[in-house]
């Protein structure tokens, strides 16, 4: 005789086994009918828009790979709108059993590189693969023109794996296709259910001057916490603008990270911090908010004007934080800027914008502060 609990479990198992195979696995195989096949090369090309994207905070965008909604045009400052057309922080996730993966992407701008940032970071693709210990870097797609077609990886054993591609940091994407050998499968994975980490900031948040898209600190943090990330870095224009606040208040992230001090001086820090925090708190009573000081210029130990600039803006932010805490604002956190780039001066390309070492150090500092914050929200 079966014990009642055993009988219940057996019935549940038999019910599960009677389900169609497709219902046992949530991931969806993309039909080869949706591919454009290059018969000569034996490559099936799939429009990446069929796959799972993260880092797109809004669906109602003018173009698929934009970061702000179309309705933001004419509302946010023009420079913010223009920069929002760049694809910083957006990733595409998929599975495939292909031994080789191609990418074909068309860029918005012919400016492939910047004076302080290589073309790979500005306009390239960055390929990661999920392993037992999380995502690991695999290879990158180097851009050489507005239109690029590259083998991202070749010669790997043909078994089903999950991949993630970071899109360009300082360029926009007009179109993106993923190519795999005909006969291989492409699978659309489920979107992750964890709430995203939202960064709002300056050129540093935007990704200047990472060598490749996966090396800026928002991307590193996303991998370390295995969460989606929304990158709302706007180069030179992370200014706590109320028009941008009105947009991000629509979102429901795990944490709001406000990292705008490099673009505003003490007077604006004093004027804009409290209204921003109060607006977010009114709409999201429990969502953590992390206020971040600006990084110290790495040559400020000798350049007094830069040292004064850091000290004044940091003091203004600290004062606003203290006032808000005194008012009783809950779940408000603070990250000081002293250790964001380390102390040896080797963390930037120009005393301001991090190189890969600087981004790694920033990620360490953010991780340290975010660990308890994110644990509290689970």
N, C-alpha and C positions, 0 to 999 in steps of 0.2 A: 504493500500500500504506500502511496505517496503521502508525505506530510503536506498539509494545505499550502505551506509556503513553497515547497518544492513543485507542487502542481501549478501554482501561479507562475513560477519562473519558467516551467516547461512550456506552458501555454504561450507565454511571452516570447520564448525562443522560437517556437514553431510559427508563431505569427510573423516574427521577423524574417524567418527563413522563407516564408511564402511570398514575401514582397519581391517585386521586380528588382533586378540588380541595380538599375539606375537609381532606385530610391534609397539604396544602402549607402551611396556615395553622393555627397552634395556637390562636389566639383563636376563641372559640365564640359564634356568633350566638344570642342568647336568643330562643327561639320566641315569637312573638306569642300563641300559645296560653297562655302563662304570664302574660299581661297581663290586667288589668281595663280594659276600654275604656269611656271616657266618650264615647258616640256623639254627644252634643250638642256637646261641645267638641272632638271629634276628637283626643282624647288617650288614649294607651295607657299605663297605669300598671303599673310592674313593681316587685315587692317587691325591695328592694335586697339582700336576703340571697342572691339568685341571683347576685350579682356578686362581684368579687374584693375582699377586705378585707385591709388591712394594719394592724399595730398591735395586733391581737388575739394576745396571746402564748399564750393557752390556748383550747382548743376546748371543754373541758368546763365551760362557764359556765352559771350558773343562767338567765341571759337572754342573748340573742345578743350584745348590745352591752356586756356587762360586761368588766372588765379582768382580774379574778382568777377562778380556777375556783370552782365551787360548793363544793368541798370545803374552801375556805379559810374559809368561814363558821364561826365558833366556834373557829377556830385562830389567825388573825391578830387583832390588836386590833380591837374593834368599830368604831372610827372608821376604820381602814384598810379594813375590809370595806365600810362604807357609802360611802366615797369611791371604792372600786373599781367601784362601779356607775355612775360617771360615765364618759363616753366619751372622755376626753382622749387625743389621739394616734391614735385610730382613724380610718382613711380608707377610702373606697370608690373603686375605680378601674374605669373602663369606657371603651368607645369608642362613639360614635354619630355618625351623619351628620345628626342633627336640627338644624334652624335655631333651635329653641327648646328649652330644658330646664327642666322643672318639678321641684320637690321637695315632698313632703308628709311632714312628720315630726311625731311625737307625742313630747313630752318626759315625763320621769318626774316632774319637780318644777315647781310653779307659780312658783317663785322664779326669775325670768328674768334678773335682773341682781344685782350686788353693789354695795356702797357704793363700791368702788374699781375696779369692772370693768363695762363696758357689756354690755347684753343680747346683742349680737352675739357677743362673746367667750365669754360664759357659756353661751348656749343656741342660738347660730346655726350656720349652715353656711357653709363657705368653699370656693368653686369655683375650681379651677386647671385650666389646659389645658396639655398638653405641646406645646412648640414645639421647633425645632431646637436651641435653647440650653438646654433643660430646661423645667421647669414654670413657668408664669407665671400670676399672679393674674388672674382674669377677672371675678368678681362674688361676692356673698355673699347668703345668705338671712337676712333680718332677722326674728327671732321677735317676735311680739306676744301670744302666748297659748301654752297648753300644746299645742294642735294648730295647726299652721301649714301653709298651702299657698301656695307662692310660685313665680313665674317666676324662675329663677336667672339665665337669660340669654336674650335674644331678639335677632333680627335678624342672626344670624351666617350666613355662607354655608354652605349644606348640603353639607359634605364630611366624610368620616370623620376624626375626631380622637379623641385619648385625653384623658380628663378625670380629675380626682381631687377628691373632696370630703372636707374635714376635718369631723369631727363636733364637737359642742359640747365645750368644755373643762370646764365646771363644772356641767353638767347631764347627765342620762342620756337615752338614747333608748329609747322603747318600741317604735317602729316607724318605718320609713323607706321611702318609695317614690319612684322616679324616673319622671317623666312625659315622654314625647316624642310628637310628632304621629304619628297612625296612618299607616303607610306608611314611617316612618323605621325604621332598624335600631338595636338595642341589642346591643352585643357584650361578652361577658365576656372580659377580657384575662387572659393568663397571669400568675400570681404571679411577682414578681421572684425570681431565684435567689440574689441576694446576701444574705448573712446580715444581720440587722437590727442597728442600733445600739440598745443598751438603756440607758435613763436611769432611775435610781432616785433619787428625791429628794423635795423638799418642795413647798410651794405654788408656788414659782418654776418648778420643773420641770413641775408640774401645769398652769401657764399663767397664773397671776395676775401682772400684770393686762393681758394682751394685748387689743388692741381687737377682734381676730377670731381664730378658731382657728388659722389658718395663720401667725400672727405670733409665737408663742412659739418660743424657741430650739431645742427638739427638732425642731419642724416645719421650721424654716429649715435646720437641719443636714441633715435628711433630703433636702431638695430639693438642697442644695449637693453632697451626695455621691451623690445619686440612689440612695438605699437606703431600705428600710423602717426605721421607727423604732418602738420600743416605749416608750411613756411610762408609767412607773410612779411618777409624782409623786403624792403624797398630802398634801394641804394640812394643814400643821401636824403631820404624822405621818410624815415621812421620818426615821425614827429608828434605822436599821440594825437593825431588829427581827429576831432570829434566825428567827422564824416566816416572815417575808417572804423572808429569805435561803434558807430551805429550799425555797421555791417557785421563785425565780429561778435556783437552781442546776440546775433541770430544763431550763432553756432553753439554747440554743446560739447566742448572738449573736456578732457580729463583735468587739464590745467591751462590757464592763460599765463604765458610768459611774456612780460612786457620789458623789452630791451631796447629802448629808444634813446638813451642818453647821449650816445655819440653824435646824434643829429640835432640835439637841442641844448641850449645853455640854461644856466641856473634859473633865470627869470621864467622861462617857459616850463621848466620842470616844476616850479612852484605853482604856476597857473594851471597846468594841465593834469597833473598826477591825480589829485583827489577827485575831480569830476570824472575822469576815466574809471577809476576804481569804483566810485559810487554807481556809475552807470552799469558796469558789469555786475556788481553785487546786487543791484536792484532786480536785474533779470535772472541772475543765477546766485541765489542766496548761499549755496554751499560749495560752489566750484572754487578750488584753490586759485589764487592769483599770486604770481611770483614777480616781484619787482627786481630788476637787475641794474646794478651800477654799470657805468661805462668802464671798459678795460682801461688800465693806465697806459698811456703812450709809453712805448718801451725806451724812448730816449728822454723821458720827462725828468729823469734824475739830473740832467744837465740843462734842459730847455725849460726855463722857468714858466714861460707862457703856457706850455702844454701842462705842466704840473698844476698851475693855477686853474686851468680849464677843467682838469679832472677833479680837483679838490672842491671847486665851487659847485659843480653839477652833482657830485656825489653827496655833498652836505645838504643840498636842496632836496634830493630824493630821500635821504635819511630823515630829514625833518618832516616831510610829508608822510612818510611811513609811520613815524612816531605819532603824528596827529591822528592818523586813521586808526591806529591801534588804540589810542586813547579814547577815540569815539566809540570803540567797541566793534570795529570791523573784524569779522572772523575769517579764518583761513587765508590770511594775508601773510606772505612770506617775502624774504629779502635775501638777495645774493650780492655780497660785496665784490668789488672789481679787482681787489689787490692781486689775487692769484689767478685771474683768468688766463693770463699769458705766460705765467711763470716769472722768474726773477732774473734770468740770464740775458734777456734782450734778444734771444734768437727766435722768438715766436711770431714775428711779423715780416712782411716784405717792405714796409715803409714806416714803421713805428706804430701803425694803426691797424692795418688789415692783416689778419692771421695768415700764416702759411700753414702747411699741414700739421706741423708741430704745434703751432698755436691753437689750431682747431682741436687737436687731440687734448691739449691741456684744458681748453674751455669745456670740452665734453666731460672731462673728469670732474670739474667743478660743478657743472650742471647736474651730473649724475649724483654727486654727493648730496646735493640739496633736494633733488627730485625723489630720491629713494623713499624717504619718509613721507613725502607729500603723496606720492602715488600709492603707497601702501595704505594710507589713510582713506583713499577713495575707492579701494577695491570692495 
